[in-house]
Amino acid sequence: MSYVVGPLISVIVLLYYLHSRLYAFDSVGHQQTGLQTLIKDISARIFSSVQYERELLVLSDGGTVALDWVQICAHFRPEAPTVVMMHGLCGSSASEYLIHVVEVLISKGFR
């Protein structure tokens, strides 16, 4: 019986060693977080009903500011308040969290 247990233990140790080496480069979960964020961001862009129209403002110092306006729907009122939102450092108007907030604001009558 020991001639079966010995090799079995060796295989288990080898599998454990290989498994730990495969994930050693991502010991704190950064790749899983990045992959999850990427999947959520792509799905938000694909299934979003928000459409933007981009306006570029060229500044006197040579810089450029991009304003993404939600395309006006038939139910927008001229007197509706306009909400200005700014994304984070690495975000954009297509970021998942902004898309969800914009969808809620549109449904409440904001521009």
FIKOL-962974 format. One record per atom (N, C-alpha, C): residue in one letter; chain; atom name; x, y, z. Coordinates in Angstrom, 2 decimals. Layout:
N
  aa  ch  at        X        Y        Z
   A   A  CA        X        Y        Z
...
This chain:
111
  aa  ch  at        X        Y        Z
   M   A   N     0.81    -1.18     0.00
   M   A  CA     0.00     0.00     0.00
   M   A   C     0.86     1.26     0.00
   S   A   N     2.00     1.21     0.63
   S   A  CA     2.86     2.38     0.67
   S   A   C     3.41     2.73    -0.71
   Y   A   N     3.45     1.76    -1.61
   Y   A  CA     3.92     2.05    -2.96
   Y   A   C     2.90     2.89    -3.75
   V   A   N     1.64     3.00    -3.27
   V   A  CA     0.63     3.85    -3.90
   V   A   C     0.59     5.22    -3.21
   V   A   N     0.70     5.23    -1.90
   V   A  CA     0.60     6.48    -1.14
   V   A   C     1.78     7.40    -1.42
   G   A   N     2.96     6.86    -1.53
   G   A  CA     4.15     7.67    -1.78
   G   A   C     4.04     8.49    -3.06
   P   A   N     3.77     7.85    -4.21
   P   A  CA     3.62     8.62    -5.45
   P   A   C     2.43     9.58    -5.41
   L   A   N     1.35     9.19    -4.75
   L   A  CA     0.18    10.06    -4.65
   L   A   C     0.52    11.34    -3.89
   I   A   N     1.25    11.21    -2.80
   I   A  CA     1.68    12.38    -2.04
   I   A   C     2.61    13.25    -2.89
   S   A   N     3.46    12.62    -3.67
   S   A  CA     4.37    13.37    -4.55
   S   A   C     3.59    14.17    -5.59
   V   A   N     2.55    13.57    -6.14
   V   A  CA     1.73    14.27    -7.13
   V   A   C     1.00    15.45    -6.49
   I   A   N     0.46    15.24    -5.29
   I   A  CA    -0.23    16.33    -4.59
   I   A   C     0.72    17.47    -4.29
   V   A   N     1.92    17.16    -3.83
   V   A  CA     2.91    18.19    -3.55
   V   A   C     3.30    18.91    -4.83
   L   A   N     3.46    18.19    -5.92
   L   A  CA     3.81    18.81    -7.21
   L   A   C     2.70    19.74    -7.68
   L   A   N     1.45    19.29    -7.60
   L   A  CA     0.33    20.14    -8.01
   L   A   C     0.23    21.40    -7.15
   Y   A   N     0.43    21.26    -5.85
   Y   A  CA     0.41    22.41    -4.96
   Y   A   C     1.53    23.39    -5.33
   Y   A   N     2.71    22.85    -5.61
   Y   A  CA     3.85    23.68    -5.98
   Y   A   C     3.55    24.44    -7.27
   L   A   N     3.03    23.74    -8.29
   L   A  CA     2.73    24.40    -9.57
   L   A   C     1.62    25.43    -9.41
   H   A   N     0.59    25.09    -8.66
   H   A  CA    -0.51    26.01    -8.45
   H   A   C    -0.04    27.28    -7.75
   S   A   N     0.78    27.14    -6.74
   S   A  CA     1.26    28.32    -6.02
   S   A   C     2.17    29.17    -6.90
   R   A   N     2.91    28.54    -7.81
   R   A  CA     3.78    29.29    -8.71
   R   A   C     2.99    30.04    -9.77
   L   A   N     1.87    29.46   -10.20
   L   A  CA     1.05    30.14   -11.21
   L   A   C     0.48    31.44   -10.68
   Y   A   N     0.14    31.48    -9.40
   Y   A  CA    -0.47    32.67    -8.83
   Y   A   C     0.50    33.52    -8.02
   A   A   N     1.77    33.16    -8.02
   A   A  CA     2.75    33.92    -7.24
   A   A   C     2.89    35.36    -7.75
   F   A   N     2.74    35.54    -9.07
   F   A  CA     2.89    36.87    -9.62
   F   A   C     1.70    37.78    -9.29
   D   A   N     0.64    37.21    -8.75
   D   A  CA    -0.54    37.99    -8.41
   D   A   C    -1.00    37.64    -7.00
   S   A   N    -0.09    37.75    -6.05
   S   A  CA    -0.37    37.29    -4.69
   S   A   C    -1.40    38.13    -3.94
   V   A   N    -1.67    39.35    -4.39
   V   A  CA    -2.62    40.19    -3.68
   V   A   C    -3.90    40.45    -4.48
   G   A   N    -4.06    39.79    -5.62
   G   A  CA    -5.32    39.85    -6.36
   G   A   C    -5.51    41.01    -7.31
   H   A   N    -4.43    41.68    -7.70
   H   A  CA    -4.58    42.83    -8.60
   H   A   C    -5.14    42.43    -9.96
   Q   A   N    -4.70    41.29   -10.49
   Q   A  CA    -5.18    40.89   -11.81
   Q   A   C    -6.66    40.53   -11.78
   Q   A   N    -7.11    39.87   -10.70
   Q   A  CA    -8.52    39.55   -10.61
   Q   A   C    -9.35    40.82   -10.54
   T   A   N    -8.89    41.81    -9.79
   T   A  CA    -9.60    43.09    -9.68
   T   A   C    -9.63    43.79   -11.03
   G   A   N    -8.51    43.81   -11.71
   G   A  CA    -8.45    44.45   -13.02
   G   A   C    -9.35    43.77   -14.03
   L   A   N    -9.36    42.46   -14.04
   L   A  CA   -10.20    41.71   -14.99
   L   A   C   -11.67    41.95   -14.70
   Q   A   N   -12.06    41.93   -13.43
   Q   A  CA   -13.45    42.18   -13.07
   Q   A   C   -13.87    43.59   -13.49
   T   A   N   -13.02    44.56   -13.25
   T   A  CA   -13.32    45.94   -13.62
   T   A   C   -13.45    46.07   -15.13
   L   A   N   -12.57    45.42   -15.87
   L   A  CA   -12.62    45.46   -17.33
   L   A   C   -13.92    44.87   -17.86
   I   A   N   -14.31    43.73   -17.32
   I   A  CA   -15.55    43.08   -17.77
   I   A   C   -16.76    43.95   -17.46
   K   A   N   -16.82    44.52   -16.25
   K   A  CA   -17.94    45.38   -15.88
   K   A   C   -17.98    46.64   -16.75
   D   A   N   -16.80    47.21   -17.04
   D   A  CA   -16.74    48.42   -17.84
   D   A   C   -17.21    48.16   -19.27
   I   A   N   -16.78    47.05   -19.84
   I   A  CA   -17.19    46.70   -21.21
   I   A   C   -18.68    46.44   -21.26
   S   A   N   -19.21    45.70   -20.29
   S   A  CA   -20.65    45.42   -20.29
   S   A   C   -21.46    46.69   -20.11
   A   A   N   -20.97    47.63   -19.29
   A   A  CA   -21.68    48.89   -19.11
   A   A   C   -21.73    49.68   -20.41
   R   A   N   -20.65    49.64   -21.17
   R   A  CA   -20.62    50.36   -22.45
   R   A   C   -21.54    49.71   -23.48
   I   A   N   -21.58    48.39   -23.49
   I   A  CA   -22.38    47.68   -24.48
   I   A   C   -23.87    47.84   -24.21
   F   A   N   -24.28    47.72   -22.94
   F   A  CA   -25.70    47.69   -22.60
   F   A   C   -26.24    49.04   -22.14
   S   A   N   -25.47    50.09   -22.22
   S   A  CA   -25.90    51.40   -21.76
   S   A   C   -26.79    52.07   -22.81
   S   A   N   -27.77    52.83   -22.32
   S   A  CA   -28.62    53.60   -23.23
   S   A   C   -28.15    55.05   -23.32
   V   A   N   -27.08    55.40   -22.61
   V   A  CA   -26.58    56.77   -22.59
   V   A   C   -25.72    57.02   -23.83
   Q   A   N   -26.06    58.08   -24.55
   Q   A  CA   -25.29    58.49   -25.72
   Q   A   C   -24.77    59.91   -25.47
   Y   A   N   -23.51    60.12   -25.80
   Y   A  CA   -22.89    61.43   -25.56
   Y   A   C   -22.59    62.13   -26.87
   E   A   N   -22.55    63.45   -26.77
   E   A  CA   -22.04    64.28   -27.87
   E   A   C   -20.87    65.05   -27.29
   R   A   N   -19.70    64.91   -27.89
   R   A  CA   -18.48    65.52   -27.35
   R   A   C   -18.25    66.91   -27.91
   E   A   N   -17.93    67.83   -27.00
   E   A  CA   -17.56    69.20   -27.37
   E   A   C   -16.15    69.44   -26.87
   L   A   N   -15.26    69.85   -27.75
   L   A  CA   -13.86    70.12   -27.38
   L   A   C   -13.65    71.62   -27.26
   L   A   N   -13.10    72.02   -26.12
   L   A  CA   -12.77    73.42   -25.89
   L   A   C   -11.26    73.57   -25.88
   V   A   N   -10.73    74.37   -26.81
   V   A  CA    -9.29    74.62   -26.86
   V   A   C    -9.01    75.87   -26.03
   L   A   N    -8.14    75.71   -25.05
   L   A  CA    -7.84    76.79   -24.12
   L   A   C    -6.72    77.67   -24.65
   S   A   N    -6.59    78.86   -24.08
   S   A  CA    -5.58    79.81   -24.54
   S   A   C    -4.16    79.32   -24.32
   D   A   N    -3.96    78.42   -23.33
   D   A  CA    -2.61    77.91   -23.09
   D   A   C    -2.29    76.67   -23.93
   G   A   N    -3.19    76.33   -24.85
   G   A  CA    -2.94    75.19   -25.73
   G   A   C    -3.56    73.89   -25.25
   G   A   N    -4.08    73.89   -24.04
   G   A  CA    -4.72    72.68   -23.52
   G   A   C    -6.11    72.48   -24.12
   T   A   N    -6.64    71.30   -23.93
   T   A  CA    -7.96    70.98   -24.46
   T   A   C    -8.81    70.36   -23.36
   V   A   N   -10.06    70.78   -23.29
   V   A  CA   -11.02    70.22   -22.35
   V   A   C   -12.13    69.58   -23.17
   A   A   N   -12.46    68.35   -22.85
   A   A  CA   -13.55    67.64   -23.55
   A   A   C   -14.77    67.63   -22.65
   L   A   N   -15.89    68.08   -23.18
   L   A  CA   -17.17    68.02   -22.48
   L   A   C   -18.05    67.00   -23.19
   D   A   N   -18.53    66.02   -22.47
   D   A  CA   -19.43    65.02   -23.04
   D   A   C   -20.84    65.32   -22.56
   W   A   N   -21.67    65.78   -23.49
   W   A  CA   -23.04    66.13   -23.19
   W   A   C   -23.93    64.94   -23.52
   V   A   N   -24.86    64.63   -22.61
   V   A  CA   -25.83    63.59   -22.92
   V   A   C   -26.69    64.10   -24.06
   Q   A   N   -26.87    63.27   -25.09
   Q   A  CA   -27.69    63.69   -26.22
   Q   A   C   -29.11    63.96   -25.75
   I   A   N   -29.63    65.07   -26.19
   I   A  CA   -30.93    65.53   -25.69
   I   A   C   -32.04    64.60   -26.17
   C   A   N   -32.84    64.18   -25.21
   C   A  CA   -34.01    63.34   -25.50
   C   A   C   -35.24    64.21   -25.62
   A   A   N   -36.31    63.65   -26.13
   A   A  CA   -37.55    64.40   -26.32
   A   A   C   -38.14    64.86   -25.00
   H   A   N   -37.88    64.12   -23.91
   H   A  CA   -38.49    64.48   -22.63
   H   A   C   -37.68    65.49   -21.81
   F   A   N   -36.55    65.99   -22.34
   F   A  CA   -35.80    67.02   -21.62
   F   A   C   -36.55    68.34   -21.68
   R   A   N   -36.65    69.00   -20.55
   R   A  CA   -37.26    70.32   -20.50
   R   A   C   -36.15    71.37   -20.54
   P   A   N   -36.37    72.50   -21.19
   P   A  CA   -35.35    73.55   -21.24
   P   A   C   -34.97    74.08   -19.85
   E   A   N   -35.92    74.07   -18.90
   E   A  CA   -35.65    74.59   -17.57
   E   A   C   -35.07    73.54   -16.62
   A   A   N   -34.85    72.33   -17.11
   A   A  CA   -34.31    71.26   -16.26
   A   A   C   -32.88    71.62   -15.83
   P   A   N   -32.54    71.33   -14.57
   P   A  CA   -31.19    71.63   -14.11
   P   A   C   -30.15    70.76   -14.82
   T   A   N   -28.99    71.35   -15.04
   T   A  CA   -27.87    70.64   -15.66
   T   A   C   -26.91    70.18   -14.58
   V   A   N   -26.54    68.93   -14.62
   V   A  CA   -25.62    68.35   -13.65
   V   A   C   -24.24    68.22   -14.30
   V   A   N   -23.21    68.72   -13.63
   V   A  CA   -21.84    68.58   -14.11
   V   A   C   -21.17    67.49   -13.29
   M   A   N   -20.64    66.49   -13.97
   M   A  CA   -19.98    65.38   -13.30
   M   A   C   -18.55    65.27   -13.82
   M   A   N   -17.65    64.91   -12.93
   M   A  CA   -16.25    64.70   -13.32
   M   A   C   -15.82    63.31   -12.91
   H   A   N   -15.18    62.62   -13.82
   H   A  CA   -14.70    61.27   -13.53
   H   A   C   -13.40    61.32   -12.75
   G   A   N   -12.97    60.16   -12.29
   G   A  CA   -11.72    60.06   -11.56
   G   A   C   -10.51    60.20   -12.47
   L   A   N    -9.36    60.05   -11.91
   L   A  CA    -8.10    60.27   -12.63
   L   A   C    -7.98    59.42   -13.89
   C   A   N    -8.33    58.16   -13.81
   C   A  CA    -8.18    57.26   -14.97
   C   A   C    -9.51    56.92   -15.61
   G   A   N   -10.56    57.65   -15.29
   G   A  CA   -11.88    57.32   -15.81
   G   A   C   -12.23    58.11   -17.05
   S   A   N   -13.48    57.96   -17.46
   S   A  CA   -14.02    58.70   -18.60
   S   A   C   -15.53    58.74   -18.44
   S   A   N   -16.20    59.41   -19.36
   S   A  CA   -17.65    59.46   -19.31
   S   A   C   -18.27    58.10   -19.58
   A   A   N   -17.47    57.15   -20.05
   A   A  CA   -17.95    55.79   -20.30
   A   A   C   -17.69    54.86   -19.11
   S   A   N   -17.19    55.40   -17.99
   S   A  CA   -16.94    54.58   -16.81
   S   A   C   -18.26    54.05   -16.26
   E   A   N   -18.21    52.85   -15.75
   E   A  CA   -19.42    52.17   -15.28
   E   A   C   -20.20    52.99   -14.26
   Y   A   N   -19.51    53.53   -13.27
   Y   A  CA   -20.21    54.25   -12.21
   Y   A   C   -20.86    55.53   -12.73
   L   A   N   -20.22    56.21   -13.69
   L   A  CA   -20.82    57.42   -14.25
   L   A   C   -22.03    57.09   -15.11
   I   A   N   -21.94    56.02   -15.87
   I   A  CA   -23.07    55.63   -16.72
   I   A   C   -24.31    55.36   -15.87
   H   A   N   -24.13    54.65   -14.77
   H   A  CA   -25.28    54.34   -13.92
   H   A   C   -25.88    55.61   -13.30
   V   A   N   -25.04    56.51   -12.85
   V   A  CA   -25.53    57.76   -12.26
   V   A   C   -26.24    58.60   -13.32
   V   A   N   -25.67    58.68   -14.51
   V   A  CA   -26.28    59.46   -15.59
   V   A   C   -27.64    58.88   -15.96
   E   A   N   -27.76    57.56   -16.02
   E   A  CA   -29.06    56.94   -16.34
   E   A   C   -30.11    57.32   -15.29
   V   A   N   -29.74    57.32   -14.02
   V   A  CA   -30.68    57.69   -12.95
   V   A   C   -31.04    59.18   -13.07
   L   A   N   -30.06    60.03   -13.31
   L   A  CA   -30.33    61.46   -13.44
   L   A   C   -31.25    61.76   -14.64
   I   A   N   -31.05    61.08   -15.75
   I   A  CA   -31.91    61.27   -16.92
   I   A   C   -33.35    60.88   -16.58
   S   A   N   -33.48    59.75   -15.87
   S   A  CA   -34.83    59.30   -15.52
   S   A   C   -35.54    60.26   -14.55
   K   A   N   -34.76    61.05   -13.81
   K   A  CA   -35.34    62.03   -12.86
   K   A   C   -35.56    63.39   -13.51
   G   A   N   -35.22    63.54   -14.79
   G   A  CA   -35.47    64.80   -15.50
   G   A   C   -34.31    65.77   -15.53
   F   A   N   -33.14    65.38   -15.07
   F   A  CA   -31.97    66.27   -15.13
   F   A   C   -31.35    66.21   -16.52
   R   A   N   -30.54    67.22   -16.81
   R   A  CA   -29.78    67.24   -18.05
   R   A   C   -28.33    67.01   -17.75
